[in-house]
Amino acid sequence: MKKQAWLWISLAVGLVVLIGAAAILYPMLSKEVQTPDAEQSAQTIPYVDFTAVDAEGNEVSLSDYIGKPIVLNFWASWCPPCKSEMPDFDAVAKELDGEVVFLMVDMVDGMQETKEKGERFIKEQGFSFPVLYDVNQDAAMKYGVSSLPTTYFINKDGNIVTGAMGAISKTNLLRGIEMIQ
């Protein structure tokens, strides 16, 4: 019993130290983060291809869309931040009318998120952008998606120019698009 109590105490102390260090370091490190300038944004990495399915169950690959700028967004219907940004994505996709491809990838896990739940949400909201369903988690694994929503901006040459974790505003969506056009 004493060993177990010491273990819990040690874990609690370690957690307090970790939180304290993060509270001290975060403000110092966040000051160094800056918006990329033109030279920095010219540094890109090649996209990673993946396969998902469309609403009809057809396999679709990201490479099918290379040649146009792409906004690649990972989301789920249970995710409040995802839901909050989707109206802006849909409005901008309509405004750009095919100049930029919007690929909204539903992170289907078969339990919390199913293809049916995603389809129902899209239909209820009346969104018109293309939705792919990552039923085998191929896209999630290849892009290392660990939080939702996550968005990548890919230029017409297939290079990832920038990205964002978390919901983004319409202003930031337009900034990302500007970087890939």
Secondary structure by P-SEA (a helix, b strand, c coil): caaaaaaaaaaaaaaaaaaaaaaaaaaaaaaaccccccccccbbbbbbbbbbbcccbbbbbcccccccccbbbbbccccaaaaaaaaaaaaaaaaacccbbbbbbcccccccccaaaaaaaaaaaccccbbbbcccaaaaaaaccccccbbbbbcccccccccccccccaaaaaaaaaacc
